[in-house]
């Protein structure tokens, strides 16, 4: 199930986030100097100030840390989708990493803090033909 409208603006992959958006893996940035993970990816390590990064592939499971239900469309393109939930998921492999997404097909009254979830990938084709995969969530 696709959550975002077909004409929704897609992220633009770059050297920092390409693995995240194209691999269908939770490829989280890791500083090579101090081994801290951070997400979303940044130019500078938030712990040591390092600028050299690799990435770690984390498992697909997490827990809802927080969520909100949107009852009003923040963009006209989302008008047909309200109400919808936006969830913040703490990943099981590293609870300090939290990822935003939606829960397509899940009744709003079933969503709650502490709910165990697993990632599902929503594919979108960019104008240049690159397929981008956005993480969404489903109850486990």
N, C-alpha and C positions, 0 to 999 in steps of 0.2 A: 504494500500500500504506500503510495506517495503522499507525503504530508505537504510539502512545499508546492506552490503553484508552478506550472511549467515556465512562466515568464519571470520567476523569482531570480534576483541577482545572485550569482554563484560566487564563492570565494575564488580568489586568484592564487593558484599555487606558486610558491617561490622556494628558494633553497631551504628555508626554515620549516615550511609546512607541507612540502610536496609528499613526503611519506605518509603523513596523516590523511591527506585528502585522496590519495591515489591507490593505496595499498590494501584497503579493506582490513587493516590492522590498527589497533590502538597504539600507534607508533609515537611514543612520548619522547620529547627531547630530553637528553641526558648530557650534562656538562662533563667533558673528558678530564677536567682538572680536579673537580671535587665529587663527581658522581651523583650530584643532586639531579633529580628529575623535575621538570617544570612543564606546565601546560597552561595556556597556550604557549607555543614556542616564541622565544624572544631573541634579540640580538646579543644580549648580555645575561650571564647567569645571575639569578637573583641572590645567590648565596656568596659567591666568591668574585664575581665580576669577570669571570672567564668568557672567552668568545669562541671557543672551539667545542662543537657539539657532535654527538652521535645520537642514536635513539634506541630505546628499549621497546620491544613489543610486549604490551601487557595483555593479560587474559581478558576475555569478553564479558566478564561478570562484574557487577557492582551493586550498590544499594542506593536508593533514593535518599539523598542528603537533604534536599529541599525541593519545593515545586511551587508553581503558581498556576492558576487557571485564568486564561485571558477570556474575558467576556465581551471585549470590544476590540475590533481589528485595529492594530497599530499601523496597518498599511491596507489600502483598499484591496490589494490582491488576496488578503487573508479573510475578507468579509464572509465568504462561504464556509470558512473553517471554524468560526467561533461557535461555541466555546471550545477551547483546546488547552491542553496542559503543556507547560514547559517545565522540564525536570532538570535538576542538577544531580548528577550521579557521582558518587564517590566510588572509585574503582577498587575492587577487592585486592588486587596485587599491590596497590599503593594508595591507601585511603587519603593521602594528601593531594592526590590528583583528582580533580572533579571536572566532569564533562557535561555540557549542556546538550539537550536534545528534546525530542517529542516522544510520545508513546502512541503511535498510530494504532487504531483498532482496540485500544484499551479503554473501557468505560471510565469516565472521570471519577466516579465514586469508588473505583478499585485502586486508585492511585493514592499512596500515602507515604509519609516519611518512614524509612526503614524497609520499604518493599524491595526484595531482591529482584534484580533485573539483569537482562543480557542484551548485548548490542545486536542490532539488526542494521544492515547497511542499505541506505537509500541512494541509488545511482542517478546521476544527472549528467548529461553530455553538454560540455561547454561549447562555445562558438568555434573553438579551434579543434573540436573533435575529442578532446581529452575527457575521459569519463571520471567524474569526481564522485566519491562515495562519502556521504554524510552519515554520521552515527545517529541512529534513533534507538529506542529502547523498547523492550517487551518484558512482561513479567516472566520470571523463571519458575 
